[in-house]
């Protein structure tokens, strides 16, 4: 789709292995790159989920090209098992995630994700629900702001910036926030704008992105058939650590214990490794799409071990 370059597309398709008559879930539809590739490479069905109504609206053109094969769903991927269950689908052959903010959201000045232009300080992926970034900046206690900047933005000057945000209230626009941060933490010749980490932290907090990712991975675990593939593209260390920890815990490895205690038995493996992990974009892809430079892909294959959640979905039919 125009204006959108899917990251690690060939690597994600290799992980998902699209085939005829299979069911795939694109948990983060965005610009539709993964969905379009799946639909053109196999006679399959794709259920595409996005919490941003604008993404669903953009997807109607793609849906018209693949009638009865592409189903667009406005919702959270953390609820994908239930979103599909009400549509008569209780299992999938593949699930893909492209975690974080989309190019469309970054490039739309009205959304407030970027400080490159002045806009209302919103940052909600679904503008019909939840509190805005401005609400957090203007109501959260200074200590809570500092904790958020430190945890979600890995910002070393979190306390200083939080103090500056409180002093600059009320903050309504992206420019007001960026200027307040820059006064507290001057650039001093650095290439990265001093507001970059703080904007990331606010966006993650507004959309509960890390909580959504944890719940989404658990949903995929319940939804995938034996042999089904999971492919997750993330863009920073906070997300990647969650994905890495999730897969490590489910690969059936022996649990680490004290050297004074008996070695714990390995848990039944819910996933098995699928190729090299992580996979990074090539130099050529980064040249063509600089936004891909921090991307990494982790993929795995579902085993036949069932979870309680899978039994519940099956029982609801």
Protein Blocks (a to p, Z undefined) as FASTA:
>chain_A
ZZiacehklmmmmmnopaehiacddfblmnommmmmmmmmpccddddddfblklmmmmmm
mmmmmghkaccdeddfklmmmmmmmnopabdfbdcddedjdfklmmmmknopackbccdd
ekpablkgcjdfklmmmmpcfklmmmmmmmmnopaklmmmmmmmmmmpccfbfklmmmmm
mmmmcgklpabdfklmmmmmmmmmmnommmmmmmmmmmmmmmpcghiacddddfbfklmm
mmmmmmmmmnopacdddfkbccddddddfbdcehjadddddfklmmmmmmlmmgccdddd
ddfbdcfklmmmmmmZZ
